[in-house]
Amino acid sequence: MNKIIQEEGMIGLKARIRAYTEDVEKEGRNFVKTLGPAGDYKAWLHEPDMRTGGKPTDVTKVGDKRINSILEGQADRIARDILKMPDETTKITYQLKLKK
């Protein structure tokens, strides 16, 4: 997200979030299929998640499927939070805490 903010500003990040549609999601899923299998218990990671401003082709690496599912499940809330932030925001810091 911070790379997007640096290149396009917070207004650009918000525009990407508002432009997210089922077609964008489908395009991202189709792109991931071209990469082949991620491996057991692994997933190809969109960074940032498409719902939080990532493009369908913003796949950076393979990661833990469970963690990806947790992040994906929070994407709508994160997107809403970002849309509420001031346009002058220059950096977003977030932290994932997993508890057993």
PLY file of the C-alpha trace (Angstrom):
ply
format ascii 1.0
element vertex 100
property float x
property float y
property float z
element edge 99
property int vertex1
property int vertex2
end_header
0.00 0.00 0.00
2.75 2.42 0.87
4.29 2.05 -2.59
0.93 3.02 -4.08
0.69 6.00 -1.72
4.22 7.09 -2.70
3.50 6.78 -6.43
-0.17 7.81 -6.64
-0.90 9.45 -3.30
-3.64 8.51 -0.90
-6.20 9.73 -3.43
-4.82 7.18 -5.91
-5.05 4.36 -3.37
-8.62 5.31 -2.55
-9.48 5.39 -6.27
-8.13 1.85 -6.67
-10.20 0.67 -3.71
-13.35 2.26 -5.13
-12.64 0.67 -8.54
-12.59 -2.86 -7.09
-15.31 -5.01 -8.67
-16.10 -8.67 -9.22
-14.42 -8.32 -12.62
-11.19 -7.16 -10.96
-11.39 -10.13 -8.57
-11.96 -12.51 -11.49
-9.02 -11.04 -13.40
-6.78 -11.56 -10.36
-7.90 -15.16 -9.88
-7.30 -15.87 -13.57
-3.83 -14.33 -13.37
-2.92 -16.51 -10.38
-3.96 -19.61 -12.36
-1.27 -18.78 -14.93
1.40 -18.99 -12.21
0.82 -22.66 -11.52
0.41 -24.37 -8.15
1.63 -22.51 -5.08
2.32 -25.72 -3.17
0.77 -27.56 -0.23
-0.84 -25.19 2.27
0.47 -22.26 0.21
-1.17 -19.50 -1.80
-0.03 -16.88 -4.28
-0.18 -13.54 -2.48
-1.58 -10.32 -3.90
0.23 -7.51 -2.12
-1.67 -5.51 -1.34
-4.91 -7.46 -1.53
-7.00 -6.42 -4.53
-9.74 -5.13 -2.22
-7.26 -2.80 -0.57
-5.80 -1.33 -3.75
-3.72 -4.07 -5.33
-3.93 -4.75 -9.05
-4.86 -8.22 -10.34
-1.22 -8.76 -11.34
0.28 -7.55 -8.03
1.29 -11.08 -7.01
4.59 -10.91 -5.20
5.28 -14.32 -3.70
3.97 -17.58 -2.29
2.87 -17.52 1.34
0.98 -19.40 4.02
-2.57 -20.15 2.84
-4.03 -19.79 6.35
-2.55 -16.35 6.90
-3.66 -15.29 3.42
-7.22 -16.35 4.26
-7.14 -14.35 7.49
-5.91 -11.24 5.68
-8.40 -11.71 2.87
-11.18 -11.95 5.42
-10.21 -8.55 6.81
-9.77 -6.82 3.44
-13.22 -5.19 3.33
-12.75 -3.71 6.80
-9.26 -2.52 5.96
-10.54 -0.93 2.75
-13.27 0.91 4.67
-10.69 2.12 7.19
-8.42 3.39 4.42
-11.28 5.25 2.75
-11.86 7.10 6.04
-8.22 8.21 6.33
-7.18 11.75 5.40
-6.02 12.28 1.82
-2.78 13.65 3.26
-1.83 10.25 4.72
1.68 9.31 3.54
2.19 5.90 5.16
0.10 3.06 6.55
1.49 0.66 9.13
-0.37 -2.51 10.06
0.37 -5.56 12.12
-1.08 -9.07 12.11
-1.15 -10.89 15.43
-2.01 -14.59 15.44
-3.03 -16.15 18.74
-3.23 -19.84 19.49
0 1
1 2
2 3
3 4
4 5
5 6
6 7
7 8
8 9
9 10
10 11
11 12
12 13
13 14
14 15
15 16
16 17
17 18
18 19
19 20
20 21
21 22
22 23
23 24
24 25
25 26
26 27
27 28
28 29
29 30
30 31
31 32
32 33
33 34
34 35
35 36
36 37
37 38
38 39
39 40
40 41
41 42
42 43
43 44
44 45
45 46
46 47
47 48
48 49
49 50
50 51
51 52
52 53
53 54
54 55
55 56
56 57
57 58
58 59
59 60
60 61
61 62
62 63
63 64
64 65
65 66
66 67
67 68
68 69
69 70
70 71
71 72
72 73
73 74
74 75
75 76
76 77
77 78
78 79
79 80
80 81
81 82
82 83
83 84
84 85
85 86
86 87
87 88
88 89
89 90
90 91
91 92
92 93
93 94
94 95
95 96
96 97
97 98
98 99
